């Protein structure tokens, strides 16, 4: 590893525990390779400390530290090994678990210590005095081996409420034995910011230790609790990427760093790194195989998406009027959504995004708004169907629909035969470039069969369609109070290998609605491939 | 509407704006029917105020208020109409927008008012003095018509920072004209709790107005900001179910209410309602057709889920050691992720609920657990399909399926004919009571046609089916990464006039999945009507 000349200064620690505490999230199961990739992303982002796991506790974490030593060359971060204080009644020097922490080669070690009297007695089954001795002995031993040591005081806030004197004793024991930071942990996540601020201020005054905060999100206040601790004097914050963690999760690294950098004006990242926040958040989500949360503060796909007409007209005047920060600061972008709540202003902005200037033609913009409202009343939605909206816009701009073929009829047959097998078949009849085409397709279902039939009918005339692929498909029943007779909305996402787009269809039933969305998907694909529509 | 004797007292308002501000969330597009259903859930939960939309601004909201007046009979809540102060230079008495608010019949009106000097000038394009007059005139006019009036001071916190005197003037103007509550809005969502507390305390001291808070979640602190305002003296909180709202979202109703009830020990819901929080959160998610967030505080599926290890042994000693509250308080349950104990226990509980005692036959309970796991692996879900689960349970209890007919085959044909008309037809062939039946049905779509055909085939033999009606229908595409070839899950809700039940089907396509769910719906209906299955 490098000597860390690019490391953040020591006055404030951004400590990431995605690889240790974050991995406790339901649904996350990281391989060693995943952990190495995530560690590189976090280092690239510029956090000061990366807690990699508990070497010795399981083979995967032991292997991670071995490979980290060989393969990782951090630019900014220091690697941290997590473990516990020595066992009760033993000695730190002979403790195999502490030896494994040292063997990991990590320059920094976090030791979890009990600070709630009831937990010492019920879960650890030792005396309050011996627990203090375990803290002192373990910290002194690791410090004597030249490591930095942070103490995680588990259940600190509940312990403080139950027995303030004892909780403070644990902080003093760690501090006096030489721990570089004593971290107050809200392990059950039940705290609220007002009490966090009071407790942290009291602990700081009573012990003089350098304090850190580790917040869980069970009240939905982990970010606020982290900032409340900083307000009260903590200078070390423990977070996880995207808030991953046990139960509800941990304090989310990105809004914590966003608040510190932008709202507190405190430099906690290397220059230029804040703007990579959105990319890094999404990249880590991909590695852990979870869809990035669209509504995550700062970095979510929707974090700067505007829908209301009231807002859109003001945004046209000045984007700052409806955004708390410039999205580019964190590598995100503003997006205008098209809905019947939107007025002319948001349609104009959306048009500009798609390359059509509607601002000079108020009458045209008005027609588009009217058509969107009319269509939405039928159950259409354009928010998630950019391609269908662009086709609607083109219809109005050019005064006629973009058509590559004219439908005569389609038919689908789905059946279950007496032998229990299923079969789906579709036939389309259409006109394209003056020819009448009839084609039949088979598929897994009626819509798949329709897609196959349409492709068979058109592929000779439009070979560009070979690239088109349907990637995702969503069905929503509207007015779901009239049984199977209700209206159906279908959203289809398509791709041609270089981009993807969404189209929408609404009709009395799922097959007819799918036909409408399919037709838009084919039309948009051909326009995108540069083919000119028929007259 | 009733006179609201069950309504919460006026000293503290839980004000829900899911139907107005929540509907701004990207991906939410509510029909009038959706809004009526959600309003009933929110009233059942026990919020004091339900903001329904902006009557007059779009046809959907106007229709909602008309139907609400006729169809909703709230037990706890009062309906609120949202609108803006009168237009600049006009008079409140002649303002068509204010007239539409009055026409809506809502007993409470929220008026949005500008409180940021720059917004008055740039977005509203009027003078600071006229804006104050707009507030006074609009409030007085609505109060004179006997309505309660709340003022939403848009961009209050940014306005306060830019021009404290003017922001306070707006609060005073509303207060002095008779507004019942002046709501301070963090419209851009950029605030942090420390500053919210300071500003709210200052406004309260400077104006004496009754204050409310409306927080957006752009810093990830909306819940904490809401509670900070309460700490400073606000007695009215505006929230949305599941935190739905524009951009990142609004303050989430559930953790706000959870904190007030449990952490503040303040009664803001009718007795017994807190324990319905999880159910209501999930039900609203289903209506807006978003998957309930698994990691939402208090109500998420994972909110009390514990991975094995350090925590598991402690939880065996005492569950309180690793949970900030008892999950049953909010209608949620603790889950241990590494054992099937939870599975067996909940299936036993569910069986007891349905009248089957599985606790005495561990082998039977084990078979049911195994079958549920196997089916869930195929994409089935029984959480929302009680009737299908009961049929599965009966299969295992009686050692054979409950069958009233044996399918030979079915076929559906959907088409669009050259004249543009659609047609859907289905044919079923089946055996019942020793007879072979063939029947054909026509419908709005293939599933509707299948239902008609099945009914035609069976109604002579089972006249009880005359009562059966399909009430709701939901489609979800599973593993949505294989286009239209992915698996499809269909949930059908049926009713016979005296009760309703849900069934589930999973197959390669929507028609085949619907057939499975339909078959369960018919079977359950006949069992419920007391008919004995065939041998």
Interface residues (C-beta under 8 A of the other chain):
Chain A: X24 X25 X26 X27 X118 X119 X122 X123 X155 X187 X188 X189 X190 X192 X193 X194 X197 X217 X218 X219 X220 X221 X223 X224 X225 X227 X228 X231 X243 X246 X247 X248 X249 X252 X255 X258 X259 X263 X294 X295 X296 X297 X298 X300 X302 X303 X304 X305 X306 X307 X308 X310 X311 X313 X314 X317 X318 X321 X322 X323 X324 X325 X337 X339 X340 X341 X373 X376 X377 X379 X381 X383 X384 X407 X408 X409 X410 X411 X412 X413 X414 X415 X416 X417 X418 X422 X424 X429 X443 X444 X445 X446 X447 X448 X451 X469 X470 X471 X472 X473 X474 X475 X476 X477 X478 X479 X480 X481 X483 X484 X485 X486 X488 X507 X508 X509 X510 X511 X512 X514 X515
Chain B: X23 X24 X25 X26 X27 X29 X31 X33 X57 X58 X59 X60 X112 X118 X119 X122 X123 X155 X187 X188 X189 X190 X192 X193 X194 X197 X217 X218 X219 X220 X221 X223 X224 X225 X227 X228 X231 X243 X246 X247 X248 X249 X252 X255 X258 X259 X263 X289 X294 X295 X296 X297 X298 X300 X302 X303 X304 X305 X306 X307 X311 X313 X314 X317 X318 X321 X322 X323 X324 X325 X337 X407 X408 X409 X410 X411 X412 X413 X414 X415 X416 X417 X418 X422 X424 X429 X443 X444 X445 X446 X447 X448 X451 X469 X470 X471 X472 X473 X474 X475 X476 X477 X480 X481 X483 X484 X485 X486 X488 X492 X507 X508 X509 X510 X511 X512 X514 X515
